[in-house]
């Protein structure tokens, strides 16, 4: 039995034990990003198919304080999706009177027990940051509960895309889930230019609102996007209206692709805008939900802007919630553009400290704490950030705690630097802090009043690391 078979057997055994629990309401806790929303939606679908009740909370990060609050609630069964593996000991300590299931793919700290069903690929030597998302783990569990839950395979694919696990295709577990979704008629795969709005928006708006990739001088400026098209010899107008991607000739499309790639020069892989496009076949032709990457962006917008319920409704196919989620998306993209413009305007100030090998961003309340990790990821992908640079971004949360995220520019998939371990080393010097994530992306919650201690620890740890590790040219 190889590690994949062992993992599947563990899931099957855990599903059987879960089925034996009394038919009571399940308290679901999930992460607020696309992956967490997809994971929660898959579990909700599975529970609804069994006529089991549920109550759900979407959180930015699992903390010991929140776990203690759960202990006071009347629910006897608690399920964590896309989080929990980093808080096993706290779960066992504070939730010992409850039955718990953890469906996660982040790094593991601690082991479960008879009342904590812990399902995580890392326990079997499978790299959870690349091979399967939190939604993928939730899907495998749901499938083990009932094969009819294969109908949710496409949501696991969306979760994996939202968690940046797609890299010109998927690795083994995600690839298997994708194949199921294709066999279900839920997803098809095409090749093309990967920009948000390809299915629905005028070209100049696609470029003007492009945040991944972020195009300097174009993103955030419709006039800049129009000028960009004119410079490429492409008229943005079609009669009295605006051109969409479908209106471009082959020559114009080639010019656009070349122009976007050229604008990304200096990045490790400027051609990354080209690749697989995953089409959700059951969504309407001109819906922004039809492109799985756009669906993932929509779910991220819902979670990070405090509207996670709309994202769950969209995943479960509720027409009204789909419309509301779509209308909410523009606000999210404006927040991203504003945050990136704030970053560019503050480079070289105390708010954006750049050092050899690392960067520390202190946004205070200028950027939403729920979006600070997204901004760090975008800066890491920007052609203005030197490959290998470690980025820590911070913002103040509504409860006055500090949310910190860590990313690395240019080499997200080489695995040579463990970002979670770096963050854990930093936060070990700051009492009351908690850290979660994996080797490619991690985050921490820092108690109120501890920002100075965190900054000092971060500068010390990253400074030493920069001295030990040569930053690639």
FIMINU-38665 format. One record per residue (C-alpha): residue in three letters; z, y, x. Coordinates in Angstrom, 2 decimals. Layout:
# FIMINU-38665
rest = ala	z = Z	y = Y	x = X $
...
***
This chain:
# FIMINU-38665
rest = unk	z = 0.00	y = 0.00	x = 0.00 $
rest = unk	z = -1.10	y = 3.29	x = 1.59 $
rest = unk	z = 0.70	y = 6.60	x = 1.08 $
rest = unk	z = -1.50	y = 7.56	x = -1.87 $
rest = unk	z = -0.83	y = 4.30	x = -3.69 $
rest = unk	z = 2.87	y = 4.67	x = -2.94 $
rest = unk	z = 2.83	y = 8.21	x = -4.35 $
rest = unk	z = 1.08	y = 7.08	x = -7.52 $
rest = unk	z = 3.54	y = 4.20	x = -7.96 $
rest = unk	z = 6.44	y = 6.62	x = -7.60 $
rest = unk	z = 4.89	y = 8.85	x = -10.26 $
rest = unk	z = 4.39	y = 5.88	x = -12.60 $
rest = unk	z = 7.99	y = 4.72	x = -12.09 $
rest = unk	z = 9.29	y = 8.26	x = -12.68 $
rest = unk	z = 7.18	y = 8.63	x = -15.83 $
rest = unk	z = 8.65	y = 5.39	x = -17.17 $
rest = unk	z = 12.19	y = 6.65	x = -16.53 $
rest = unk	z = 11.34	y = 9.96	x = -18.19 $
rest = unk	z = 10.09	y = 8.11	x = -21.26 $
rest = unk	z = 13.46	y = 6.38	x = -21.50 $
rest = unk	z = 15.34	y = 9.68	x = -21.80 $
rest = unk	z = 16.45	y = 10.61	x = -25.29 $
rest = unk	z = 13.88	y = 12.45	x = -27.35 $
rest = unk	z = 15.43	y = 15.88	x = -26.88 $
rest = unk	z = 14.04	y = 19.33	x = -26.20 $
rest = unk	z = 12.86	y = 19.69	x = -22.60 $
rest = unk	z = 13.78	y = 22.92	x = -20.79 $
rest = unk	z = 10.80	y = 23.84	x = -18.59 $
rest = unk	z = 11.05	y = 26.21	x = -15.61 $
rest = unk	z = 7.84	y = 27.11	x = -13.79 $
rest = unk	z = 6.46	y = 29.55	x = -11.26 $
rest = unk	z = 4.67	y = 32.69	x = -12.44 $
rest = unk	z = 1.40	y = 32.23	x = -10.54 $
rest = unk	z = -1.78	y = 30.49	x = -11.73 $
rest = unk	z = -0.66	y = 27.13	x = -10.37 $
rest = unk	z = 2.72	y = 27.36	x = -12.06 $
rest = unk	z = 1.23	y = 28.42	x = -15.39 $
rest = unk	z = -1.28	y = 25.55	x = -15.26 $
rest = unk	z = 1.47	y = 23.10	x = -14.33 $
rest = unk	z = 3.68	y = 24.23	x = -17.20 $
rest = unk	z = 0.74	y = 24.12	x = -19.63 $
rest = unk	z = -0.08	y = 20.54	x = -18.65 $
rest = unk	z = 3.50	y = 19.43	x = -19.19 $
rest = unk	z = 3.64	y = 21.28	x = -22.53 $
rest = unk	z = 0.45	y = 19.53	x = -23.64 $
rest = unk	z = 1.98	y = 16.17	x = -22.71 $
rest = unk	z = 5.22	y = 16.91	x = -24.57 $
rest = unk	z = 3.43	y = 18.20	x = -27.66 $
rest = unk	z = 1.34	y = 15.02	x = -27.80 $
rest = unk	z = 4.64	y = 13.12	x = -28.03 $
rest = unk	z = 6.05	y = 15.54	x = -30.61 $
rest = unk	z = 8.76	y = 16.55	x = -28.17 $
rest = unk	z = 10.22	y = 20.03	x = -28.26 $
rest = unk	z = 10.31	y = 22.37	x = -25.28 $
rest = unk	z = 11.64	y = 25.77	x = -24.20 $
rest = unk	z = 10.08	y = 27.52	x = -21.24 $
rest = unk	z = 10.88	y = 30.19	x = -18.67 $
rest = unk	z = 8.44	y = 31.52	x = -16.07 $
rest = unk	z = 10.16	y = 32.86	x = -12.94 $
rest = unk	z = 9.01	y = 34.56	x = -9.72 $
rest = unk	z = 11.23	y = 32.28	x = -7.64 $
rest = unk	z = 13.97	y = 29.74	x = -8.21 $
rest = unk	z = 17.39	y = 30.98	x = -7.13 $
rest = unk	z = 20.84	y = 29.47	x = -7.13 $
rest = unk	z = 21.98	y = 32.13	x = -9.59 $
rest = unk	z = 19.31	y = 31.05	x = -12.07 $
rest = unk	z = 20.22	y = 27.38	x = -11.61 $
rest = unk	z = 23.84	y = 28.22	x = -12.40 $
rest = unk	z = 22.70	y = 29.93	x = -15.61 $
rest = unk	z = 20.72	y = 26.82	x = -16.57 $
rest = unk	z = 23.89	y = 24.78	x = -16.22 $
rest = unk	z = 25.45	y = 26.81	x = -19.05 $
rest = unk	z = 22.60	y = 26.10	x = -21.46 $
rest = unk	z = 22.77	y = 23.35	x = -24.06 $
rest = unk	z = 19.59	y = 21.57	x = -22.95 $
rest = unk	z = 20.16	y = 18.10	x = -21.51 $
rest = unk	z = 16.72	y = 17.63	x = -19.92 $
rest = unk	z = 15.31	y = 20.16	x = -17.44 $
rest = unk	z = 11.84	y = 20.05	x = -15.87 $
rest = unk	z = 10.82	y = 22.21	x = -12.92 $
rest = unk	z = 7.09	y = 22.61	x = -12.31 $
rest = unk	z = 5.56	y = 24.12	x = -9.15 $
rest = unk	z = 9.05	y = 24.81	x = -7.82 $
rest = unk	z = 12.38	y = 23.08	x = -7.27 $
rest = unk	z = 11.79	y = 21.00	x = -4.14 $
rest = unk	z = 13.34	y = 23.65	x = -1.95 $
rest = unk	z = 16.52	y = 23.78	x = -4.06 $
rest = unk	z = 17.34	y = 20.07	x = -4.48 $
rest = unk	z = 20.91	y = 20.35	x = -3.26 $
rest = unk	z = 21.66	y = 23.29	x = -5.57 $
rest = unk	z = 20.09	y = 21.42	x = -8.49 $
rest = unk	z = 22.24	y = 18.36	x = -7.81 $
rest = unk	z = 25.37	y = 20.48	x = -7.46 $
rest = unk	z = 25.02	y = 22.68	x = -10.53 $
rest = unk	z = 22.99	y = 20.49	x = -12.90 $
rest = unk	z = 24.80	y = 17.21	x = -12.33 $
rest = unk	z = 25.48	y = 16.80	x = -16.06 $
rest = unk	z = 21.77	y = 17.01	x = -16.95 $
rest = unk	z = 18.66	y = 14.89	x = -16.44 $
rest = unk	z = 16.16	y = 16.69	x = -14.23 $
rest = unk	z = 12.53	y = 16.14	x = -13.29 $
rest = unk	z = 10.93	y = 18.13	x = -10.46 $
rest = unk	z = 7.12	y = 18.27	x = -10.25 $
rest = unk	z = 6.34	y = 20.24	x = -7.12 $
rest = unk	z = 4.10	y = 20.34	x = -4.03 $
rest = unk	z = 6.02	y = 22.71	x = -1.77 $
rest = unk	z = 8.08	y = 21.71	x = 1.25 $
rest = unk	z = 11.06	y = 19.49	x = 0.47 $
rest = unk	z = 14.66	y = 20.18	x = 1.43 $
rest = unk	z = 16.97	y = 17.43	x = 0.22 $
rest = unk	z = 16.57	y = 14.25	x = -1.83 $
rest = unk	z = 16.99	y = 13.45	x = -5.49 $
rest = unk	z = 19.37	y = 10.98	x = -7.12 $
rest = unk	z = 19.61	y = 8.84	x = -10.26 $
rest = unk	z = 19.53	y = 11.90	x = -12.51 $
rest = unk	z = 16.99	y = 13.93	x = -10.53 $
rest = unk	z = 13.46	y = 12.53	x = -10.70 $
rest = unk	z = 11.79	y = 14.20	x = -7.74 $
rest = unk	z = 7.99	y = 13.98	x = -7.49 $
rest = unk	z = 6.43	y = 15.65	x = -4.47 $
rest = unk	z = 3.55	y = 14.53	x = -2.20 $
rest = unk	z = 5.41	y = 15.59	x = 0.96 $
rest = unk	z = 7.86	y = 12.74	x = 0.36 $
rest = unk	z = 4.97	y = 10.37	x = 1.11 $
rest = unk	z = 3.41	y = 12.19	x = 4.04 $
rest = unk	z = 0.75	y = 13.89	x = 1.89 $
rest = unk	z = 0.12	y = 17.56	x = 2.67 $
rest = unk	z = 0.96	y = 19.34	x = -0.57 $
rest = unk	z = -0.32	y = 22.71	x = 0.58 $
rest = unk	z = -3.90	y = 21.37	x = 0.77 $
rest = unk	z = -4.29	y = 18.04	x = -1.00 $
rest = unk	z = -2.73	y = 18.69	x = -4.42 $
rest = unk	z = -1.27	y = 21.67	x = -6.25 $
rest = unk	z = 1.79	y = 21.92	x = -8.47 $
rest = unk	z = -0.55	y = 21.64	x = -11.45 $
rest = unk	z = -2.07	y = 18.56	x = -9.84 $
rest = unk	z = 1.35	y = 16.92	x = -9.54 $
rest = unk	z = 2.13	y = 17.83	x = -13.17 $
rest = unk	z = -1.22	y = 16.37	x = -14.21 $
rest = unk	z = -0.64	y = 13.10	x = -12.35 $
rest = unk	z = 2.76	y = 12.82	x = -14.06 $
rest = unk	z = 1.25	y = 13.62	x = -17.49 $
rest = unk	z = -1.52	y = 11.09	x = -16.94 $
rest = unk	z = 1.12	y = 8.47	x = -16.10 $
rest = unk	z = 2.88	y = 9.29	x = -19.37 $
rest = unk	z = -0.33	y = 8.81	x = -21.37 $
rest = unk	z = -3.97	y = 8.42	x = -20.29 $
rest = unk	z = -4.94	y = 10.78	x = -23.12 $
rest = unk	z = -3.57	y = 13.59	x = -20.96 $
rest = unk	z = -6.68	y = 13.25	x = -18.81 $
rest = unk	z = -7.94	y = 15.98	x = -21.13 $
rest = unk	z = -5.88	y = 18.39	x = -18.99 $
rest = unk	z = -7.55	y = 17.52	x = -15.67 $
rest = unk	z = -9.52	y = 20.77	x = -15.67 $
rest = unk	z = -6.25	y = 22.77	x = -15.72 $
rest = unk	z = -5.13	y = 20.99	x = -12.56 $
rest = unk	z = -8.42	y = 22.03	x = -10.93 $
rest = unk	z = -7.86	y = 25.65	x = -12.00 $
rest = unk	z = -4.33	y = 25.46	x = -10.56 $
rest = unk	z = -5.66	y = 24.16	x = -7.23 $
rest = unk	z = -8.27	y = 26.92	x = -7.10 $
rest = unk	z = -5.60	y = 29.50	x = -7.88 $
rest = unk	z = -3.49	y = 28.08	x = -5.03 $
rest = unk	z = -6.40	y = 28.44	x = -2.57 $
rest = unk	z = -6.83	y = 24.68	x = -2.09 $
rest = unk	z = -10.59	y = 24.77	x = -2.61 $
rest = unk	z = -12.48	y = 24.99	x = 0.68 $
rest = unk	z = -16.13	y = 24.09	x = 0.04 $
rest = unk	z = -14.71	y = 21.24	x = -2.01 $
rest = unk	z = -11.37	y = 19.50	x = -2.37 $
rest = unk	z = -9.39	y = 16.92	x = -0.43 $
rest = unk	z = -8.56	y = 13.47	x = -1.76 $
rest = unk	z = -6.10	y = 13.95	x = -4.64 $
rest = unk	z = -7.65	y = 17.17	x = -5.92 $
rest = unk	z = -11.11	y = 15.63	x = -5.55 $
rest = unk	z = -10.05	y = 12.70	x = -7.73 $
rest = unk	z = -8.70	y = 15.07	x = -10.40 $
rest = unk	z = -11.94	y = 17.07	x = -10.29 $
rest = unk	z = -13.94	y = 13.89	x = -10.81 $
rest = unk	z = -11.85	y = 13.11	x = -13.89 $
rest = unk	z = -12.47	y = 16.62	x = -15.24 $
rest = unk	z = -16.21	y = 16.22	x = -14.65 $
rest = unk	z = -16.21	y = 12.86	x = -16.39 $
rest = unk	z = -14.39	y = 14.48	x = -19.30 $
rest = unk	z = -17.21	y = 17.02	x = -19.55 $
rest = unk	z = -14.77	y = 19.86	x = -18.86 $
rest = unk	z = -16.13	y = 21.08	x = -15.50 $
rest = unk	z = -19.48	y = 21.31	x = -13.72 $
rest = unk	z = -20.06	y = 22.50	x = -10.15 $
rest = unk	z = -22.75	y = 24.94	x = -9.00 $
rest = unk	z = -23.52	y = 26.73	x = -5.72 $
rest = unk	z = -23.63	y = 30.51	x = -5.45 $
rest = unk	z = -21.97	y = 33.85	x = -4.65 $
rest = unk	z = -18.29	y = 33.77	x = -5.53 $
rest = unk	z = -17.30	y = 37.14	x = -6.94 $
rest = unk	z = -15.17	y = 37.93	x = -9.96 $
rest = unk	z = -17.16	y = 38.71	x = -13.12 $
rest = unk	z = -20.34	y = 36.87	x = -12.17 $
rest = unk	z = -20.64	y = 35.51	x = -15.68 $
rest = unk	z = -20.10	y = 38.68	x = -17.64 $
rest = unk	z = -19.99	y = 42.04	x = -15.88 $
rest = unk	z = -22.61	y = 44.51	x = -14.60 $
rest = unk	z = -23.21	y = 44.14	x = -10.87 $
rest = unk	z = -21.73	y = 47.52	x = -9.92 $
rest = unk	z = -18.54	y = 46.67	x = -11.81 $
rest = unk	z = -18.34	y = 43.25	x = -10.15 $
rest = unk	z = -18.45	y = 44.95	x = -6.76 $
rest = unk	z = -16.30	y = 47.92	x = -7.75 $
rest = unk	z = -13.51	y = 45.66	x = -9.00 $
rest = unk	z = -13.88	y = 43.05	x = -6.27 $
rest = unk	z = -10.48	y = 42.35	x = -4.75 $
rest = unk	z = -11.22	y = 38.93	x = -3.24 $
rest = unk	z = -13.12	y = 39.79	x = -1.14 $
rest = unk	z = -11.91	y = 43.38	x = -0.82 $
rest = unk	z = -14.90	y = 45.44	x = 0.33 $
rest = unk	z = -13.90	y = 48.71	x = 2.06 $
rest = unk	z = -15.70	y = 51.69	x = 0.54 $
rest = unk	z = -16.82	y = 49.58	x = -2.43 $
rest = unk	z = -13.76	y = 47.96	x = -3.99 $
rest = unk	z = -12.03	y = 50.44	x = -6.24 $
rest = unk	z = -15.05	y = 52.72	x = -6.54 $
rest = unk	z = -17.85	y = 52.21	x = -9.03 $
rest = unk	z = -19.77	y = 55.06	x = -7.40 $
rest = unk	z = -19.28	y = 53.38	x = -4.02 $
rest = unk	z = -20.58	y = 50.13	x = -5.49 $
rest = unk	z = -23.65	y = 51.88	x = -6.94 $
rest = unk	z = -24.39	y = 53.48	x = -3.57 $
rest = unk	z = -23.90	y = 50.08	x = -1.89 $
rest = unk	z = -26.57	y = 48.59	x = -4.17 $
rest = unk	z = -28.97	y = 51.49	x = -3.53 $
rest = unk	z = -28.48	y = 51.02	x = 0.22 $
rest = unk	z = -29.53	y = 47.38	x = -0.24 $
rest = unk	z = -32.63	y = 48.43	x = -2.13 $
rest = unk	z = -31.28	y = 47.15	x = -5.46 $
rest = unk	z = -31.46	y = 49.34	x = -8.53 $
rest = unk	z = -28.24	y = 48.91	x = -10.54 $
rest = unk	z = -30.00	y = 49.93	x = -13.76 $
rest = unk	z = -32.12	y = 47.88	x = -16.15 $
rest = unk	z = -33.83	y = 50.27	x = -18.47 $
rest = unk	z = -31.06	y = 52.35	x = -20.00 $
rest = unk	z = -28.45	y = 49.69	x = -19.30 $
rest = unk	z = -26.86	y = 48.11	x = -16.23 $
rest = unk	z = -28.04	y = 45.00	x = -14.42 $
rest = unk	z = -26.04	y = 41.80	x = -14.47 $
rest = unk	z = -26.34	y = 39.05	x = -11.87 $
rest = unk	z = -28.74	y = 37.12	x = -14.11 $
rest = unk	z = -31.14	y = 40.09	x = -13.97 $
rest = unk	z = -31.57	y = 39.98	x = -10.18 $
rest = unk	z = -34.74	y = 38.60	x = -8.64 $
rest = unk	z = -34.45	y = 35.99	x = -5.91 $
rest = unk	z = -35.16	y = 38.66	x = -3.28 $
rest = unk	z = -32.51	y = 40.99	x = -4.71 $
rest = unk	z = -29.95	y = 38.21	x = -4.81 $
rest = unk	z = -30.68	y = 37.39	x = -1.16 $
rest = unk	z = -30.28	y = 41.07	x = -0.24 $
rest = unk	z = -26.98	y = 41.26	x = -2.13 $
rest = unk	z = -25.61	y = 38.13	x = -0.46 $
rest = unk	z = -26.61	y = 39.44	x = 2.98 $
rest = unk	z = -25.06	y = 42.83	x = 2.21 $
rest = unk	z = -21.72	y = 41.40	x = 1.08 $
rest = unk	z = -21.53	y = 39.07	x = 4.07 $
rest = unk	z = -22.37	y = 41.95	x = 6.43 $
rest = unk	z = -19.66	y = 44.09	x = 4.82 $
rest = unk	z = -17.20	y = 41.30	x = 5.70 $
rest = unk	z = -18.22	y = 41.18	x = 9.37 $
rest = unk	z = -15.27	y = 40.74	x = 11.67 $
rest = unk	z = -13.61	y = 38.14	x = 9.44 $
rest = unk	z = -13.24	y = 34.57	x = 10.66 $
rest = unk	z = -15.60	y = 33.31	x = 7.93 $
rest = unk	z = -17.51	y = 36.22	x = 6.37 $
rest = unk	z = -19.76	y = 33.74	x = 4.57 $
rest = unk	z = -16.82	y = 32.45	x = 2.52 $
rest = unk	z = -18.13	y = 34.41	x = -0.46 $
rest = unk	z = -20.71	y = 31.64	x = -0.77 $
rest = unk	z = -19.70	y = 28.26	x = -2.07 $
rest = unk	z = -18.93	y = 26.13	x = -5.08 $
rest = unk	z = -18.63	y = 27.73	x = -8.50 $
rest = unk	z = -16.62	y = 25.66	x = -10.97 $
rest = unk	z = -17.81	y = 26.15	x = -14.54 $
rest = unk	z = -15.48	y = 25.34	x = -17.44 $
rest = unk	z = -18.05	y = 23.90	x = -19.80 $
rest = unk	z = -16.06	y = 24.26	x = -23.02 $
rest = unk	z = -15.61	y = 28.01	x = -22.62 $
rest = unk	z = -18.17	y = 30.36	x = -24.17 $
rest = unk	z = -21.25	y = 31.30	x = -22.14 $
rest = unk	z = -20.28	y = 34.92	x = -21.44 $
rest = unk	z = -16.52	y = 34.48	x = -21.41 $
rest = unk	z = -14.62	y = 35.46	x = -18.24 $
rest = unk	z = -12.78	y = 32.16	x = -18.71 $
rest = unk	z = -15.93	y = 30.14	x = -18.03 $
rest = unk	z = -15.68	y = 30.49	x = -14.23 $
rest = unk	z = -12.61	y = 28.56	x = -13.03 $
rest = unk	z = -11.91	y = 31.14	x = -10.33 $
rest = unk	z = -11.97	y = 33.91	x = -12.93 $
rest = unk	z = -9.71	y = 31.83	x = -15.16 $
rest = unk	z = -7.32	y = 31.45	x = -12.22 $
rest = unk	z = -7.35	y = 35.21	x = -11.66 $
rest = unk	z = -6.63	y = 35.78	x = -15.34 $
rest = unk	z = -3.65	y = 33.42	x = -15.20 $
rest = unk	z = -2.33	y = 35.16	x = -12.10 $
rest = unk	z = -2.65	y = 38.49	x = -13.89 $
rest = unk	z = -0.67	y = 37.18	x = -16.86 $
rest = unk	z = 2.14	y = 35.80	x = -14.73 $
rest = unk	z = 2.44	y = 38.70	x = -12.33 $
rest = unk	z = 2.26	y = 41.37	x = -15.04 $
rest = unk	z = 4.96	y = 39.76	x = -17.20 $
rest = unk	z = 2.62	y = 38.14	x = -19.75 $
rest = unk	z = 2.87	y = 34.48	x = -18.75 $
rest = unk	z = 2.94	y = 33.38	x = -22.40 $
rest = unk	z = -0.62	y = 34.65	x = -22.79 $
rest = unk	z = -1.70	y = 32.54	x = -19.82 $
rest = unk	z = -0.09	y = 29.43	x = -21.26 $
rest = unk	z = -1.74	y = 30.13	x = -24.61 $
rest = unk	z = -5.12	y = 30.51	x = -22.89 $
rest = unk	z = -4.61	y = 27.18	x = -21.07 $
rest = unk	z = -3.76	y = 25.47	x = -24.35 $
rest = unk	z = -6.86	y = 26.90	x = -26.03 $
rest = unk	z = -5.31	y = 29.44	x = -28.40 $
rest = unk	z = -8.19	y = 31.83	x = -29.31 $
rest = unk	z = -5.98	y = 34.84	x = -30.04 $
rest = unk	z = -4.03	y = 34.49	x = -26.79 $
rest = unk	z = -7.27	y = 34.06	x = -24.86 $
rest = unk	z = -8.52	y = 37.40	x = -26.19 $
rest = unk	z = -5.23	y = 39.11	x = -25.40 $
rest = unk	z = -5.17	y = 37.66	x = -21.87 $
rest = unk	z = -8.73	y = 38.82	x = -21.22 $
rest = unk	z = -7.94	y = 42.36	x = -22.38 $
rest = unk	z = -4.87	y = 42.36	x = -20.10 $
rest = unk	z = -6.87	y = 41.46	x = -17.00 $
rest = unk	z = -8.33	y = 44.91	x = -16.32 $
rest = unk	z = -4.83	y = 46.39	x = -15.92 $
rest = unk	z = -4.02	y = 43.73	x = -13.33 $
rest = unk	z = -7.13	y = 44.44	x = -11.29 $
rest = unk	z = -6.37	y = 48.18	x = -11.37 $
rest = unk	z = -2.89	y = 47.42	x = -10.02 $
rest = unk	z = -4.42	y = 45.42	x = -7.17 $
rest = unk	z = -6.89	y = 48.16	x = -6.30 $
rest = unk	z = -4.10	y = 50.77	x = -6.37 $
rest = unk	z = -1.90	y = 48.58	x = -4.17 $
rest = unk	z = -4.68	y = 48.08	x = -1.62 $
rest = unk	z = -5.42	y = 51.79	x = -1.58 $
rest = unk	z = -1.70	y = 52.48	x = -1.04 $
rest = unk	z = -1.77	y = 50.07	x = 1.89 $
rest = unk	z = -4.82	y = 51.71	x = 3.48 $
rest = unk	z = -3.29	y = 55.17	x = 3.03 $
rest = unk	z = 0.00	y = 54.14	x = 4.68 $
rest = unk	z = -1.30	y = 52.30	x = 7.73 $
rest = unk	z = 0.30	y = 53.82	x = 10.80 $
rest = unk	z = 3.37	y = 55.02	x = 8.88 $
rest = unk	z = 6.88	y = 53.56	x = 8.70 $
rest = unk	z = 5.83	y = 51.75	x = 5.53 $
rest = unk	z = 3.14	y = 49.72	x = 7.31 $
rest = unk	z = 4.29	y = 48.79	x = 10.79 $
rest = unk	z = 1.63	y = 47.08	x = 12.91 $
rest = unk	z = 2.61	y = 45.34	x = 16.14 $
rest = unk	z = 0.80	y = 42.93	x = 18.46 $
rest = unk	z = 0.60	y = 39.69	x = 16.50 $
rest = unk	z = 2.39	y = 40.81	x = 13.33 $
rest = unk	z = 2.60	y = 43.40	x = 10.57 $
rest = unk	z = 5.51	y = 44.38	x = 8.31 $
rest = unk	z = 4.83	y = 46.17	x = 5.02 $
rest = unk	z = 7.71	y = 47.86	x = 3.16 $
rest = unk	z = 6.34	y = 48.90	x = -0.23 $
rest = unk	z = 9.62	y = 49.67	x = -1.96 $
rest = unk	z = 8.76	y = 50.23	x = -5.62 $
rest = unk	z = 5.17	y = 51.33	x = -4.90 $
rest = unk	z = 3.85	y = 47.79	x = -5.46 $
rest = unk	z = 5.11	y = 45.36	x = -8.11 $
rest = unk	z = 7.36	y = 42.72	x = -6.53 $
rest = unk	z = 5.46	y = 40.03	x = -8.46 $
rest = unk	z = 2.23	y = 41.12	x = -6.74 $
rest = unk	z = 3.42	y = 41.61	x = -3.17 $
rest = unk	z = 2.37	y = 38.08	x = -2.17 $
rest = unk	z = -1.10	y = 38.61	x = -3.65 $
rest = unk	z = -1.47	y = 41.82	x = -1.63 $
rest = unk	z = -0.33	y = 40.06	x = 1.56 $
rest = unk	z = -2.96	y = 37.37	x = 0.98 $
rest = unk	z = -5.68	y = 39.98	x = 0.50 $
rest = unk	z = -4.66	y = 41.84	x = 3.65 $
rest = unk	z = -4.70	y = 38.52	x = 5.51 $
rest = unk	z = -8.32	y = 38.01	x = 4.37 $
rest = unk	z = -9.40	y = 41.57	x = 5.15 $
rest = unk	z = -11.81	y = 42.18	x = 8.01 $
rest = unk	z = -9.54	y = 45.04	x = 9.12 $
rest = unk	z = -6.71	y = 42.62	x = 9.99 $
rest = unk	z = -6.93	y = 40.82	x = 13.31 $
rest = unk	z = -7.13	y = 37.01	x = 12.96 $
rest = unk	z = -3.83	y = 35.35	x = 13.75 $
rest = unk	z = -1.73	y = 38.33	x = 12.64 $
rest = unk	z = 1.38	y = 37.29	x = 10.72 $
rest = unk	z = 2.00	y = 39.56	x = 7.74 $
rest = unk	z = 5.32	y = 40.08	x = 5.98 $
rest = unk	z = 5.15	y = 42.23	x = 2.86 $
rest = unk	z = 8.16	y = 43.41	x = 0.86 $
rest = unk	z = 8.77	y = 45.10	x = -2.47 $
rest = unk	z = 11.84	y = 45.84	x = -4.56 $
rest = unk	z = 12.27	y = 43.74	x = -7.70 $
rest = unk	z = 13.66	y = 45.16	x = -10.97 $
rest = unk	z = 17.06	y = 43.59	x = -10.23 $
rest = unk	z = 17.14	y = 45.52	x = -6.91 $
rest = unk	z = 16.69	y = 42.40	x = -4.79 $
rest = unk	z = 13.93	y = 42.40	x = -2.19 $
rest = unk	z = 10.94	y = 40.08	x = -2.61 $
rest = unk	z = 9.28	y = 39.20	x = 0.69 $
rest = unk	z = 6.11	y = 37.20	x = 1.29 $
rest = unk	z = 4.56	y = 35.89	x = 4.50 $
rest = unk	z = 0.91	y = 35.13	x = 5.25 $
rest = unk	z = -1.27	y = 34.68	x = 8.33 $
rest = unk	z = -4.65	y = 36.32	x = 8.79 $
rest = unk	z = -7.76	y = 34.28	x = 9.39 $
rest = unk	z = -6.40	y = 30.80	x = 9.97 $
rest = unk	z = -4.89	y = 29.72	x = 6.68 $
rest = unk	z = -6.08	y = 26.13	x = 7.04 $
rest = unk	z = -5.53	y = 25.23	x = 10.68 $
rest = unk	z = -1.85	y = 24.32	x = 10.22 $
rest = unk	z = -0.83	y = 25.50	x = 13.70 $
rest = unk	z = 1.79	y = 27.92	x = 12.37 $
rest = unk	z = 4.41	y = 26.95	x = 9.78 $
rest = unk	z = 5.03	y = 30.13	x = 7.80 $
rest = unk	z = 7.84	y = 28.66	x = 5.74 $
rest = unk	z = 9.76	y = 27.71	x = 8.90 $
rest = unk	z = 9.28	y = 31.23	x = 10.24 $
rest = unk	z = 10.61	y = 32.75	x = 7.04 $
rest = unk	z = 13.53	y = 30.33	x = 6.98 $
rest = unk	z = 14.43	y = 31.34	x = 10.55 $
rest = unk	z = 14.40	y = 34.99	x = 9.52 $
rest = unk	z = 16.41	y = 34.54	x = 6.33 $
rest = unk	z = 18.96	y = 32.28	x = 8.04 $
rest = unk	z = 20.27	y = 35.52	x = 9.55 $
rest = unk	z = 20.60	y = 37.23	x = 6.16 $
rest = unk	z = 23.41	y = 35.93	x = 3.96 $
rest = unk	z = 22.51	y = 35.16	x = 0.36 $
rest = unk	z = 18.76	y = 34.86	x = 0.95 $
rest = unk	z = 16.60	y = 32.04	x = -0.38 $
rest = unk	z = 13.16	y = 30.85	x = 0.77 $
rest = unk	z = 10.41	y = 28.74	x = -0.78 $
rest = unk	z = 6.77	y = 27.89	x = -0.17 $
rest = unk	z = 4.84	y = 25.84	x = 2.36 $
rest = unk	z = 3.29	y = 26.11	x = 5.83 $
rest = unk	z = 0.44	y = 28.40	x = 4.71 $
rest = unk	z = 2.35	y = 30.76	x = 2.42 $
rest = unk	z = 6.03	y = 31.37	x = 1.76 $
rest = unk	z = 8.34	y = 33.87	x = 0.13 $
rest = unk	z = 11.96	y = 34.89	x = 0.08 $
rest = unk	z = 14.42	y = 36.76	x = -2.10 $
rest = unk	z = 16.73	y = 39.07	x = -0.15 $
rest = unk	z = 19.97	y = 40.38	x = -1.74 $
rest = unk	z = 20.31	y = 44.06	x = -2.52 $
rest = unk	z = 21.45	y = 46.09	x = 0.48 $
rest = unk	z = 20.23	y = 43.54	x = 3.03 $
rest = unk	z = 16.81	y = 45.05	x = 3.77 $
rest = unk	z = 17.85	y = 46.45	x = 7.16 $
rest = unk	z = 19.22	y = 43.07	x = 8.27 $
rest = unk	z = 16.04	y = 41.34	x = 7.10 $
rest = unk	z = 13.80	y = 43.83	x = 8.93 $
rest = unk	z = 15.76	y = 43.46	x = 12.16 $
rest = unk	z = 15.60	y = 39.67	x = 11.94 $
rest = unk	z = 11.88	y = 39.75	x = 11.09 $
rest = unk	z = 11.03	y = 41.99	x = 14.04 $
rest = unk	z = 13.06	y = 39.81	x = 16.38 $
rest = unk	z = 11.58	y = 36.48	x = 15.22 $
rest = unk	z = 7.99	y = 37.73	x = 14.95 $
rest = unk	z = 8.21	y = 39.63	x = 18.21 $
rest = unk	z = 9.31	y = 36.52	x = 20.07 $
rest = unk	z = 6.63	y = 34.45	x = 18.34 $
rest = unk	z = 3.95	y = 36.98	x = 19.28 $
rest = unk	z = 5.12	y = 36.77	x = 22.88 $
rest = unk	z = 4.90	y = 32.98	x = 22.87 $
rest = unk	z = 1.64	y = 32.60	x = 20.95 $
rest = unk	z = -1.57	y = 34.17	x = 22.18 $
rest = unk	z = -3.25	y = 35.96	x = 19.29 $
rest = unk	z = -6.87	y = 34.69	x = 19.07 $
rest = unk	z = -9.64	y = 37.18	x = 19.83 $
***
